[in-house]
Amino acid sequence: MQAAALDAIDTKILEIMQRDASLSTAEIAEKAGLSQSPCWRRIQRLREEGFIRATVVLVDRKRLGYDMQIYAQVKMNRLTEGERAQFLRTINATPEIVECHALFGDMDLMIKVLAPSMSWYEDFIFNTMMKLPGVTDVRSTMTISELKSTTSVPLRAQQHR
């Protein structure tokens, strides 16, 4: 099912669930203007078709001591398949790395790291990042404040294209 195949009710359900996935099916149905059974069937279909990947809890990183949010741009040499697999295993096994994206341009990767302190991050760069296969340079940018942060995917904009 393509995004264009979502009808207005599917879109409404997804918007509601993106704001608060802890709502019961009855509460979602009420907000979407449906009865509970058809709403439940739509939610199940959206899950089966991959529109809903997971239902999660968003945790406040600062309450857990991760006061710093850092974006590290990483330059890499070519990797063998084995080195690439080792690199990806390390990235996936490091909980402080919350995002990793391949880039076009001068740098190869953008990694988002949650850090409790600058000294922790310095240790992380030298003892983790720079020891990964292929890593030749890491350029870091620390955010000073978070002006917007959302996990919501824009849904209504898709309907107008």
TORGU-50966 format. One line per 5 residues: number of its first residue (from 1); for each residue x, y, z of N, C-alpha, C, O. Coordinates in nm, 3 decimals. Layout:
<atoms>
NUM) X:Y:Z:X:Y:Z:X:Y:Z:X:Y:Z  ... .
</atoms>
This chain:
<atoms>
1) 0.085:-0.119:0.000:0.000:0.000:0.000:0.089:0.124:0.000:0.176:0.138:0.086  0.069:0.213:-0.093:0.143:0.338:-0.102:0.081:0.442:-0.010:-0.035:0.430:0.030  0.159:0.545:0.024:0.109:0.651:0.112:-0.016:0.714:0.054:-0.106:0.751:0.129  -0.024:0.727:-0.078:-0.141:0.789:-0.141:-0.267:0.705:-0.120:-0.378:0.757:-0.130  -0.251:0.574:-0.089:-0.365:0.485:-0.069:-0.428:0.501:0.069:-0.535:0.445:0.094 .
6) -0.365:0.576:0.157:-0.424:0.601:0.288:-0.543:0.694:0.272:-0.533:0.798:0.207  -0.654:0.657:0.331:-0.768:0.749:0.326:-0.763:0.844:0.445:-0.674:0.835:0.529  -0.859:0.932:0.451:-0.861:1.035:0.556:-0.871:0.973:0.696:-0.813:1.027:0.791  -0.943:0.863:0.710:-0.958:0.800:0.841:-0.827:0.733:0.883:-0.786:0.744:0.999  -0.760:0.664:0.789:-0.629:0.606:0.820:-0.533:0.715:0.866:-0.462:0.700:0.966 .
11) -0.532:0.826:0.793:-0.444:0.938:0.827:-0.477:0.992:0.965:-0.386:1.020:1.044  -0.603:1.006:0.996:-0.645:1.056:1.127:-0.600:0.960:1.239:-0.551:1.004:1.343  -0.616:0.831:1.216:-0.574:0.731:1.316:-0.423:0.742:1.338:-0.377:0.742:1.453  -0.345:0.751:1.231:-0.200:0.762:1.245:-0.161:0.891:1.317:-0.069:0.890:1.399  -0.228:1.001:1.287:-0.199:1.127:1.357:-0.227:1.114:1.506:-0.146:1.158:1.589 .
16) -0.339:1.054:1.541:-0.376:1.035:1.681:-0.272:0.949:1.752:-0.226:0.982:1.862  -0.235:0.837:1.688:-0.140:0.744:1.750:0.001:0.802:1.760:0.076:0.767:1.851  0.038:0.889:1.664:0.170:0.953:1.674:0.176:1.048:1.793:0.281:1.065:1.854  0.064:1.110:1.826:0.061:1.201:1.941:0.059:1.124:2.073:0.124:1.164:2.169  -0.017:1.010:2.077:-0.028:0.934:2.201:-0.067:0.790:2.170:-0.185:0.759:2.155 .
21) 0.031:0.703:2.159:0.007:0.563:2.127:-0.044:0.484:2.247:-0.077:0.366:2.235  -0.051:0.548:2.364:-0.101:0.477:2.482:-0.254:0.477:2.488:-0.312:0.410:2.574  -0.318:0.550:2.399:-0.464:0.552:2.399:-0.520:0.414:2.367:-0.461:0.338:2.291  -0.633:0.384:2.427:-0.700:0.257:2.396:-0.762:0.267:2.257:-0.778:0.376:2.202  -0.797:0.153:2.201:-0.864:0.152:2.070:-0.995:0.230:2.078:-1.032:0.299:1.983 .
26) -1.065:0.220:2.189:-1.190:0.294:2.206:-1.166:0.445:2.202:-1.242:0.519:2.140  -1.059:0.490:2.267:-1.027:0.633:2.267:-0.985:0.681:2.128:-1.024:0.789:2.085  -0.906:0.600:2.059:-0.866:0.635:1.923:-0.988:0.640:1.833:-1.003:0.733:1.753  -1.075:0.541:1.846:-1.197:0.535:1.764:-1.283:0.660:1.786:-1.333:0.719:1.690  -1.298:0.700:1.911:-1.379:0.819:1.942:-1.320:0.944:1.877:-1.392:1.024:1.817 .
31) -1.188:0.961:1.889:-1.122:1.078:1.830:-1.124:1.076:1.678:-1.125:1.181:1.614  -1.126:0.955:1.619:-1.126:0.942:1.473:-1.267:0.940:1.416:-1.285:0.944:1.294  -1.367:0.935:1.503:-1.506:0.933:1.456:-1.549:0.798:1.402:-1.627:0.790:1.308  -1.498:0.691:1.463:-1.533:0.554:1.423:-1.586:0.478:1.542:-1.573:0.522:1.656  -1.647:0.362:1.516:-1.677:0.272:1.626:-1.552:0.188:1.650:-1.461:0.185:1.568 .
36) -1.549:0.120:1.764:-1.427:0.053:1.808:-1.382:-0.060:1.716:-1.263:-0.068:1.685  -1.471:-0.146:1.670:-1.430:-0.261:1.588:-1.367:-0.219:1.455:-1.260:-0.270:1.421  -1.428:-0.129:1.377:-1.363:-0.088:1.253:-1.230:-0.016:1.278:-1.137:-0.028:1.198  -1.220:0.057:1.387:-1.096:0.125:1.422:-0.988:0.022:1.451:-0.875:0.034:1.402  -1.022:-0.081:1.531:-0.926:-0.187:1.563:-0.878:-0.255:1.436:-0.759:-0.283:1.422 .
41) -0.970:-0.285:1.342:-0.933:-0.351:1.216:-0.839:-0.263:1.134:-0.744:-0.312:1.074  -0.866:-0.134:1.132:-0.779:-0.042:1.057:-0.639:-0.037:1.120:-0.538:-0.039:1.049  -0.633:-0.031:1.251:-0.503:-0.028:1.319:-0.426:-0.157:1.289:-0.306:-0.151:1.261  -0.493:-0.271:1.293:-0.428:-0.398:1.261:-0.377:-0.399:1.118:-0.265:-0.445:1.092  -0.456:-0.348:1.024:-0.415:-0.342:0.883:-0.295:-0.249:0.867:-0.202:-0.281:0.793 .
46) -0.298:-0.134:0.934:-0.185:-0.041:0.926:-0.058:-0.105:0.981:0.051:-0.078:0.929  -0.070:-0.188:1.084:0.046:-0.261:1.136:0.094:-0.365:1.036:0.213:-0.373:1.005  0.001:-0.446:0.985:0.036:-0.553:0.891:0.101:-0.498:0.765:0.190:-0.562:0.708  0.057:-0.382:0.720:0.109:-0.324:0.596:0.235:-0.239:0.620:0.291:-0.182:0.527  0.278:-0.231:0.745:0.405:-0.165:0.776:0.398:-0.015:0.797:0.502:0.049:0.813 .
51) 0.278:0.043:0.799:0.267:0.187:0.827:0.298:0.214:0.974:0.356:0.318:1.007  0.260:0.123:1.061:0.296:0.131:1.204:0.405:0.028:1.225:0.380:-0.093:1.221  0.527:0.075:1.249:0.642:-0.015:1.269:0.651:-0.064:1.412:0.687:-0.179:1.436  0.620:0.023:1.508:0.636:-0.012:1.650:0.554:0.085:1.734:0.518:0.194:1.688  0.527:0.045:1.855:0.464:0.133:1.953:0.565:0.147:2.066:0.603:0.047:2.128 .
56) 0.608:0.270:2.094:0.717:0.293:2.188:0.680:0.398:2.291:0.579:0.467:2.279  0.765:0.410:2.392:0.756:0.515:2.491:0.872:0.611:2.465:0.985:0.566:2.446  0.846:0.740:2.463:0.952:0.838:2.446:1.000:0.881:2.584:0.922:0.931:2.665  1.128:0.861:2.608:1.187:0.888:2.739:1.260:1.022:2.733:1.323:1.055:2.633  1.252:1.099:2.840:1.321:1.227:2.848:1.469:1.202:2.875:1.506:1.161:2.985 .
61) 1.553:1.226:2.775:1.697:1.197:2.786:1.763:1.278:2.898:1.852:1.227:2.966  1.720:1.400:2.917:1.783:1.485:3.019:1.754:1.434:3.161:1.839:1.445:3.249  1.636:1.378:3.182:1.603:1.322:3.314:1.692:1.204:3.347:1.710:1.169:3.464  1.749:1.141:3.242:1.838:1.026:3.262:1.985:1.066:3.255:2.073:0.979:3.255  2.013:1.197:3.250:2.150:1.244:3.257:2.220:1.263:3.124:2.339:1.294:3.121 .
66) 2.149:1.247:3.013:2.209:1.271:2.881:2.184:1.416:2.842:2.095:1.447:2.763  2.264:1.505:2.899:2.244:1.648:2.880:2.293:1.697:2.744:2.252:1.804:2.698  2.380:1.621:2.681:2.439:1.665:2.555:2.387:1.581:2.438:2.373:1.459:2.447  2.360:1.651:2.329:2.320:1.587:2.205:2.423:1.632:2.101:2.435:1.751:2.073  2.496:1.538:2.044:2.607:1.571:1.957:2.590:1.502:1.823:2.553:1.385:1.816 .
71) 2.618:1.577:1.717:2.618:1.521:1.583:2.763:1.507:1.539:2.836:1.606:1.533  2.803:1.386:1.508:2.940:1.358:1.465:2.938:1.323:1.317:2.872:1.227:1.276  3.011:1.400:1.238:3.030:1.366:1.097:3.157:1.283:1.088:3.262:1.322:1.139  3.146:1.169:1.022:3.255:1.072:1.019:3.304:1.054:0.875:3.225:1.034:0.784  3.436:1.062:0.858:3.502:1.035:0.730:3.560:0.895:0.739:3.621:0.859:0.840 .
76) 3.542:0.816:0.633:3.587:0.677:0.636:3.668:0.641:0.513:3.650:0.698:0.405  3.759:0.546:0.530:3.826:0.480:0.418:3.734:0.370:0.368:3.632:0.339:0.430  3.770:0.311:0.256:3.695:0.195:0.208:3.709:0.080:0.307:3.814:0.061:0.368  3.601:0.005:0.320:3.600:-0.108:0.413:3.580:-0.239:0.338:3.511:-0.243:0.236  3.640:-0.345:0.390:3.608:-0.478:0.340:3.469:-0.513:0.392:3.417:-0.444:0.480 .
81) 3.409:-0.618:0.341:3.277:-0.660:0.390:3.283:-0.693:0.539:3.191:-0.660:0.614  3.391:-0.758:0.581:3.406:-0.793:0.723:3.419:-0.670:0.811:3.358:-0.663:0.918  3.498:-0.572:0.766:3.513:-0.448:0.843:3.382:-0.370:0.849:3.346:-0.314:0.952  3.311:-0.368:0.737:3.181:-0.300:0.734:3.083:-0.365:0.832:3.012:-0.297:0.905  3.081:-0.499:0.834:2.993:-0.571:0.927:3.032:-0.541:1.072:2.944:-0.520:1.156 .
86) 3.163:-0.538:1.101:3.209:-0.507:1.237:3.169:-0.364:1.275:3.123:-0.340:1.387  3.187:-0.270:1.182:3.151:-0.131:1.207:3.003:-0.121:1.241:2.966:-0.058:1.340  2.916:-0.183:1.159:2.772:-0.176:1.182:2.731:-0.244:1.312:2.640:-0.197:1.380  2.796:-0.354:1.346:2.767:-0.421:1.474:2.798:-0.328:1.591:2.719:-0.318:1.685  2.912:-0.260:1.584:2.951:-0.169:1.692:2.853:-0.052:1.702:2.811:-0.016:1.811 .
91) 2.817:0.006:1.587:2.721:0.117:1.587:2.589:0.073:1.650:2.534:0.143:1.735  2.539:-0.044:1.608:2.412:-0.093:1.659:2.418:-0.136:1.805:2.316:-0.134:1.874  2.535:-0.175:1.853:2.550:-0.220:1.991:2.582:-0.106:2.088:2.591:-0.129:2.209  2.598:0.014:2.038:2.632:0.129:2.123:2.506:0.210:2.150:2.461:0.284:2.062  2.447:0.198:2.270:2.318:0.262:2.295:2.322:0.415:2.287:2.220:0.477:2.258 .
96) 2.438:0.476:2.313:2.446:0.622:2.307:2.439:0.674:2.163:2.410:0.791:2.142  2.464:0.588:2.066:2.444:0.625:1.924:2.299:0.597:1.892:2.258:0.481:1.882  2.221:0.703:1.877:2.077:0.686:1.857:2.035:0.698:1.710:1.924:0.660:1.674  2.124:0.750:1.627:2.098:0.757:1.483:2.231:0.748:1.409:2.335:0.791:1.459  2.225:0.690:1.289:2.342:0.686:1.202:2.292:0.690:1.058:2.211:0.607:1.017 .
101) 2.342:0.787:0.982:2.297:0.807:0.845:2.416:0.816:0.751:2.517:0.879:0.784  2.405:0.753:0.634:2.506:0.769:0.529:2.481:0.904:0.462:2.366:0.946:0.446  2.589:0.971:0.421:2.580:1.105:0.363:2.639:1.111:0.224:2.727:1.032:0.189  2.590:1.204:0.145:2.658:1.247:0.023:2.747:1.364:0.064:2.713:1.437:0.157  2.858:1.383:-0.003:2.943:1.499:0.026:3.077:1.459:0.081:3.124:1.347:0.061 .
106) 3.141:1.554:0.151:3.277:1.535:0.202:3.285:1.429:0.311:3.384:1.356:0.319  3.185:1.421:0.395:3.185:1.324:0.504:3.095:1.207:0.465:3.007:1.220:0.380  3.118:1.092:0.529:3.048:0.970:0.490:2.928:0.936:0.577:2.830:0.878:0.529  2.934:0.971:0.705:2.828:0.937:0.799:2.794:1.055:0.889:2.880:1.139:0.916  2.670:1.060:0.934:2.628:1.152:1.039:2.573:1.065:1.151:2.480:0.987:1.131 .
111) 2.633:1.078:1.268:2.595:0.998:1.384:2.545:1.091:1.493:2.612:1.189:1.528  2.430:1.061:1.546:2.374:1.137:1.658:2.404:1.060:1.786:2.369:0.943:1.800  2.469:1.130:1.879:2.514:1.067:2.004:2.453:1.143:2.122:2.453:1.266:2.125  2.403:1.069:2.218:2.359:1.128:2.345:2.471:1.106:2.445:2.517:0.994:2.464  2.513:1.214:2.509:2.628:1.207:2.600:2.596:1.274:2.733:2.528:1.377:2.737 .
116) 2.645:1.216:2.842:2.622:1.277:2.974:2.714:1.395:3.002:2.680:1.482:3.082  2.832:1.400:2.937:2.927:1.508:2.965:3.027:1.518:2.851:3.039:1.428:2.768  3.100:1.630:2.848:3.203:1.649:2.746:3.318:1.552:2.767:3.374:1.501:2.670  3.354:1.524:2.892:3.463:1.429:2.916:3.424:1.289:2.871:3.507:1.215:2.818  3.299:1.251:2.892:3.252:1.121:2.843:3.263:1.117:2.691:3.308:1.017:2.634 .
121) 3.221:1.224:2.625:3.224:1.227:2.479:3.368:1.223:2.426:3.394:1.156:2.326  3.458:1.292:2.492:3.599:1.288:2.451:3.651:1.144:2.458:3.718:1.097:2.366  3.621:1.076:2.566:3.661:0.937:2.581:3.595:0.850:2.472:3.659:0.763:2.415  3.469:0.875:2.445:3.395:0.801:2.342:3.460:0.817:2.204:3.475:0.720:2.131  3.498:0.939:2.170:3.561:0.964:2.040:3.692:0.886:2.029:3.713:0.815:1.930 .
126) 3.779:0.899:2.128:3.911:0.837:2.119:3.910:0.686:2.141:3.988:0.614:2.080  3.822:0.637:2.228:3.824:0.494:2.262:3.719:0.410:2.189:3.724:0.287:2.194  3.626:0.475:2.122:3.526:0.400:2.046:3.529:0.439:1.899:3.562:0.357:1.813  3.496:0.563:1.869:3.482:0.605:1.729:3.611:0.592:1.649:3.611:0.535:1.540  3.720:0.645:1.701:3.846:0.644:1.626:3.908:0.504:1.616:4.001:0.483:1.538 .
131) 3.857:0.409:1.694:3.907:0.272:1.686:3.824:0.185:1.593:3.858:0.068:1.570  3.716:0.240:1.539:3.634:0.163:1.446:3.707:0.148:1.313:3.781:0.238:1.273  3.687:0.036:1.244:3.755:0.017:1.116:3.717:0.125:1.017:3.599:0.159:1.001  3.819:0.180:0.949:3.795:0.275:0.841:3.778:0.420:0.882:3.783:0.507:0.796  3.758:0.449:1.011:3.734:0.587:1.054:3.865:0.665:1.047:3.964:0.628:1.109 .
136) 3.863:0.775:0.969:3.983:0.859:0.956:3.966:0.997:1.017:4.065:1.062:1.050  3.841:1.042:1.032:3.817:1.177:1.086:3.679:1.182:1.147:3.585:1.122:1.094  3.666:1.253:1.257:3.536:1.277:1.321:3.528:1.425:1.352:3.614:1.481:1.420  3.423:1.488:1.301:3.397:1.630:1.329:3.265:1.640:1.404:3.161:1.595:1.355  3.270:1.699:1.522:3.154:1.699:1.610:3.092:1.837:1.622:3.161:1.940:1.622 .
141) 2.960:1.837:1.631:2.884:1.958:1.657:2.790:1.930:1.773:2.707:1.839:1.766  2.805:2.008:1.880:2.719:1.991:1.997:2.605:2.092:1.989:2.627:2.210:1.961  2.483:2.045:2.014:2.371:2.138:2.016:2.370:2.213:2.149:2.410:2.159:2.252  2.325:2.340:2.144:2.318:2.416:2.269:2.175:2.421:2.322:2.154:2.442:2.442  2.076:2.402:2.234:1.938:2.389:2.280:1.858:2.318:2.173:1.892:2.321:2.055 .
146) 1.751:2.255:2.217:1.664:2.181:2.127:1.540:2.266:2.102:1.457:2.284:2.191  1.527:2.318:1.980:1.416:2.406:1.947:1.294:2.331:1.897:1.181:2.375:1.915  1.317:2.216:1.833:1.207:2.130:1.791:1.260:1.988:1.785:1.369:1.963:1.733  1.182:1.897:1.836:1.215:1.755:1.828:1.084:1.678:1.822:1.000:1.691:1.912  1.067:1.600:1.718:0.945:1.521:1.704:0.978:1.387:1.641:1.076:1.374:1.568 .
151) 0.897:1.290:1.669:0.908:1.161:1.602:0.796:1.146:1.499:0.791:1.047:1.427  0.707:1.245:1.492:0.592:1.238:1.402:0.633:1.257:1.257:0.714:1.344:1.224  0.575:1.174:1.171:0.592:1.186:1.027:0.476:1.271:0.974:0.362:1.245:1.011  0.503:1.371:0.889:0.393:1.452:0.836:0.302:1.367:0.747:0.349:1.302:0.653  0.174:1.367:0.776:0.080:1.283:0.703:-0.009:1.362:0.608:-0.030:1.321:0.494 .
156) -0.060:1.472:0.651:-0.153:1.549:0.568:-0.084:1.606:0.445:-0.147:1.617:0.340  0.044:1.641:0.455:0.117:1.698:0.342:0.121:1.599:0.226:0.120:1.641:0.110  0.125:1.468:0.254:0.126:1.366:0.150:0.000:1.368:0.066:0.005:1.340:-0.053  -0.112:1.402:0.127:-0.239:1.400:0.056:-0.250:1.512:-0.047:-0.330:1.503:-0.140  -0.171:1.618:-0.030:-0.183:1.734:-0.117:-0.083:1.735:-0.231:-0.075:1.833:-0.305 .
161) -0.007:1.628:-0.248:0.094:1.623:-0.355:0.036:1.565:-0.479:0.106:1.553:-0.579 .
</atoms>
